[in-house]
Amino acid sequence: MARRLAHAISLSAVGAVAAGLLFAAPAVGEGPSTVSTSEERLGTGEVPGRLVASAGFERYPRDLSRALAGARTVAEAERAAERSSRDLWRAAVQRVQSGADGFTADDRPLYWTRLAMIRAVREWRPGFAVPDAQRTGMVTTIDEVSRGQRRAPTGRTVLVTGFDPFRLTRDIRQGNPSGAIALALDGTLIDTPSGPVTVVAMTFPVRWRDFGAGMVERAVTPFLRPGPSRAVGFTTISQGRPGKFDLEAINGVWRGGAVDNEAACFRGEAPVAGDAPQWTRSTLPMAAVTTAARGRYPVVRNPEIAYTTGTNPAVSTACGLPPLPSTTTTAEPPAGALARQGAGGDYLSNEIGYRVTLVRDRLAAPVPGGHLHTPVLDGLPADRGVVESAQYRANLAAVVAQARSVVAVVARGERG
């Protein structure tokens, strides 16, 4: 065990050199000025490069850079970006599901490799003109395709969503169990009385701007439209509070202003196309889930929300604003109440639950669906130079196993 652990977290000399080249901070004046806060973290110490190299993913940004250098047209470069992104997602899923390097699941190499590929596109300087819109389009392609998005439904499916790592300013080694769950479940089959159901999983960034631009709706709408390929159900997933799984009963349209992975903040109603209700509701079979998904962590229904009355203040993108007054309840919000928190809070976890259940409602999709908060993933060693531990792996394995049981209940169409 000690030998396998040492192998999993160490780098070969070649890997270390490659990681240093791919993940070094850009020199002054190098690259466009649109590099994001997330991308800037690539140069903050050795951890990003070590995680990528430990998974053997250095070749994806390297090979994309080579393909871009050899591209004769923008269209050729665009195809290379999409191809590399699909290959990366498949490799990340395969690595997690094969248990490579002793991991049950690990979403971190995928996160950092994606950012390195995006950097390669930003720094690409061919001998022909590349319109800004097309370069931005290539970045968007990488961002979406390497998350398992842009897929069309085929056959009987159940939809699962997860998130990127976040709060990386606290600990850059942090992973997100919901992203690991997505990788662990994507493409797997669940036996049901009506035949097998395939899990289609995808992940989303912890960034306000993508949600406001409709990324969630674009990705999930094809799976909830009427027709023979409509998903049998869905579970949006994110990391929640320590020690338990929460099945969030109700979602609110309000954003509370917390900082995202780009150091951006937003307080106000979420920008949603069309008429946006204050609340949407889970239709997950909560009693059946709490019975079937027993394990290390309790699974509970959480109905607690916060609301106010009157009018909302103006939207603000300032960070560090004080909380607004509100009333907390576990009952239904009163008529005319304005959302301040859904059961899942007022951050992007709540918002993905809100947006996907709103798509369900607008399309009148009679399928079970709602949001699941996982326990906080802990177990990283105190030594910030060590990127995982036996306890971290064991905690993640327990979370993934219970989440798999939740999704199975949804796929089987159980009631309760």
N, C-alpha and C positions, 0 to 999 in steps of 0.2 A: 504493500500500500504506500509506504513512504517513497519507494522508488518511482511508482506511477505518479504520485503527487508532484514530486520534484520534476519529473518529465513534463507534466502538464503546465507548469508555471515558469519553466525556464526557456531560454532561447538559445538556439545554436548561434555560433559566431556569424554565420551567413545571414540568419534571420534577423539578428540584432542590427547588422549593417543595413539590410533592406528596410527594416522598420525605421531606422534613423533617417534614411533618405526620403522615405515616403511621408513621414509624419513630423519632420522638422518644421519649425515655424518659418514662414516665408520671409525672405530678406526684404529690407526696406525698398519700396518701389516695385516689388515683384508682384505680379498678378493684379487683377482688377480690384477696385475698391469696394466691391459688393460682397466680400468674404464675410460670412455670418459669424456671430458669437460662437455658435456651435462648432464651426469649422476652425475657429481660432484655438479651440481647446486641443486640436490635434498636436499643437506644439508645446503643450503644457506637461512636460515631463515624459517619462518613458511608458507610462501605463497604456495609452492608446495603441502604440506600436507593438507593445508586448502582447496585448490581447489579440490583435490581428495576426501577428506572427505565430502565436501559439495555436491558432486555428488553421494556419496554412493559407490565409486569405490574402497575403501580400500580393499575390499574382493578379488579383482583379484590378486594383488601381494601376499596377504596373502594365498589365496587358492592355488596359484601356488607353493609357498614355501612348503606348506604341501604336495602337490602332488609330488614334487621333493623329499622331504624327505622320502616318502613312495615308491618311484620308485625302482624296483628291477633290471631294465636294462636301458641302455641309450635309447633304442627304446621307452620304456614306458615313460620316461621323455620327449622325443621329442613329443610324442603324447599329453602329458599334456600341453606342451608349445603351441602347435598349437591350441588345443581346447580352452585354456584360452584366446588366442589372438583373435580367432573368436568371442568368447563370449563378449570380451571387445568391439570390433568394433560394434557389434550388440547393445550392451547396450548404447554406446555413441550415435549411430544413434537414437535409440528409445528415449533416454532422450531428445535430441534436438527436435525431431519431436513431442514429447508429450508436450513440453513446461514446463517440470518439473521445479519446484522451481522458476518459473517466468521468466526463460530465454527463449528468442526466439531461440538462438543458442549460444553454447559456446564450443570451441575446446580445451580449456586449461586442463580440467580434463583428457581427453584422452591422451594428450601429457605427462603429468607428471605420469600418471598411467603406461603407456608403459615403461617409464624409470625405474620405480620401479620394474616392472616385469623383465626387462633386468638385473637389479642389482641382483635380486633373482637368476637368472641363473648363473651369474658370481660368486656369493658367495656360490653356492651349492657345498657341499663337501660330496659326498656319500662314501660308504664303498667299492666302486669298481672304477676302472680306467675309466676316461672320456677323450678320446682323445681331444686335443685342437680343432681339426677341427670340431668335433661334437658339442662341447660346442659353438663354433662360429656359427655353423649352427643353433643351437637353438636360439641364439640371433638374427640371420638374420630372422628366422621364425617369431619371435615376432615382429620384426621391420617391416616386410612386411605385415603379415596377419592382425595385429591390425591396419593397415592403409587402409584396404579394398582391398589390392592387392591380387594376386594369385587367381583370380576368372576367370572362363571361361564364355564367352558370351553365352547367351541363349535368343532367341527371338529377338525382335527389341529393340535396346538400343541406348542411347546417352551417351557419356563418358565425365565425368567432373573430373578434378584434382585440388587439393588444396595443401597448404603447412602448415608445422608446424609454431608455433610462432618463432620469431627470434628477434635479438637485445635485448636479455634478460639481457645483462649486463647493459643496460640503465634502464630497468624496468622489473623486473621478473614477473610482473603481466600480461604482454602483451599477447594478443591472436592474431590470424591471421584470418581475415575475410574469407580468401579463404578456410581455414580448416573448419570453421564454415559452410560455404556454402556447402562444400562436405557432411558434416553430415546432414545438413538440406534437401538435395536433394536426397541422396542415396536411391534407391528403390522406389522413388515416380514415379507416372505415369503422362505422358503428352499426352493429347488427340491431335491427328493429323488427317488430312483427310484420311490417310492410316491406321488408327487404333492407339491404344495406344503404346507409346514408354516408356520404363523403363529407368530411370536415373541410371547409374552405376558410383558411385563416389569413389575416392580414394585420399589419401594424400601422400606427399613426404617430406623427411627431407630436412632441409636447410644445406646440407653437400656436398661439392664438391666430396668427394670420392665415394659416392653412385652413383652419376651421371656418373662419369668416369668408374664405374664398370658395367654400363648397367642396373641399376635398372629401369629406365624409359622405356627403350625398352622392357624389360622382361614383365613389367606390362601391357603396352598398345598394344603391337603387336597382341595378340590374338583378340583384338577388331577391328583391321583394316585389318586383313587378308581377302582375297577373300572368299566368301561363304555367305550362308543365314543369318548367325549371325553377319555379319560385322555391326559395329555401323553405324547409320545414320549420325553421326557427332560427333564433340568433341569440348570442350572448356577447355583449360588449364587456370587456374586462380591463381593470386597471389595479394598481396597488393602492391599498387603503390604509387601515390602521393596524396597530400591532395585535397579533394573537388571534385574529378571527377573520372569517369570510363574512361579508355583508351582502345580502341580496337587497338592492336598493329599490324601494317600492315606488318612488315617485321622483321625477326629474324636474328641475326648474330652468327657466330661460336665463337666469341671472348669472353674470360673471362677476366674481368678487374682487378682481384686481390683482391676484397673485402673479408673481413673476414667472415667465416661462423659460424655455431653454435658450431663448435669444435675448434674455434680459428685458423683455417687453412685458407690459402690464395693460390690462383692460378692465375697467369697471363699468358695468352697464348691461343692458339686455344684449344677449348674443345676436350678432347680425345674421338673421335667417331670412331667406327669400320667402315672400308671401306673408300671409297672416300667421303670426307666431303666438300660440297659446302660452300662458304663463307656466303650465304644467303638462307633462306627459307621464304616463304610468306604465309600469312593468306588467307584462302578462306572463312572466315566468311561473311555472308551477312550483311555488315556493315550498309548500309542504312536502311534495315529492322530492324536491332537491335536498332539503334539510335532512330527510331520511336516508337518501341514497348516497350523499356525499360526505358521510362520516369519516373521520380520520383524526389526524393530530390536532387540527384546528376546528373549533365549533363553527357551524354555518348558521347564520341567523338572518331573519327578515328585519330590515331596518326601515321604519316608516317616518323617522324624525326629519322634519323640514323646518325652515324659517321663512317668515313672510312679513310683509308690512302692508300698510294701506296708504292711500293718498296718491302721490305722484313720484316718479323716479327722478333723481338728479340727472344732470347732463352726463353723457358718457365721458369718461376720463381715461387717458392712457398714462397718467402719472403713477409712479410706484410708491409704495409705502403709505397709502391713504389709510386713515383709521376706519375701523368697521362701522357700518351704518346700523342704526337701531333696528331691531327686528323682534318678532315674537316667535318662539319655538313651540312646536306642537308635534304630537304623534298622530293627530287626527287629520282628517281631510282639511285642506286650506279653505277658509271661508270664501263665500262668493265675492268676487272682485279683488281678492288678495293678490298682491304683487310678490313674485318670488324673490327671496333673498338667498335661500339655499334649498337645493333638492336634498333628498336623503343621502345622495352621494356628494354633497358639498356644493361649492360654487366655482370649481376649477374645471379643467378639461375632462376629468373623469365623469363628472355630472353632465358635461356638455355632450360627450359622445353618446351617453345614454339618451339624452334628450333628443339629439338629432336623429338617431337611428329609429327610436320609437315614433318620432314625428313622421319620418318617411313611411314607416309601417302604417300609421294612422291615415296619412294622406292617400296611400295606395289601397287602403282597406284590406290589408293583408291579414287574414285570420290565423296568424301564427304566434306561438309563444316567443317572447323576447323581452330582454331587459338587461340591467347592468349588474355585474358581479365585481365587488371589491375584494382583492386578495389580502391576506396578512402582509405586513411589511416584511420584506426579505432581509433578514439579518444573518450574522455569522461571519462577516469579513474580519480578518485578523486586525489587531491594533496596528501592526506594522503596515504602513501605507505602501510599502514596496512589495507586498505579497497580495496577489490579485484574487485568491480564493482559498478555501479551506474545506476540510471534510465536513464541518458543520454547515458551511454555506451551501455545499452541494446537497447535503441531507435535507436542509430546510427547503431548498428549491424543489427537490424531488417530491417532498410531501405536498407542497402547494400544487405542483403540476398534477399529481395523482388525483387530488380532490377536485381540481378544476375539470379534469377529464371526466369525472363522474357527473359533474353538473351538466356538462355539454351532452353527455350520453342521455340524461333524463330529457333534455330538450329535444334531442334527435328522435327519441322514441315516442314523443308526443304524450308523455305521462301527464296526468292531471293532478291537481292538488295545490 
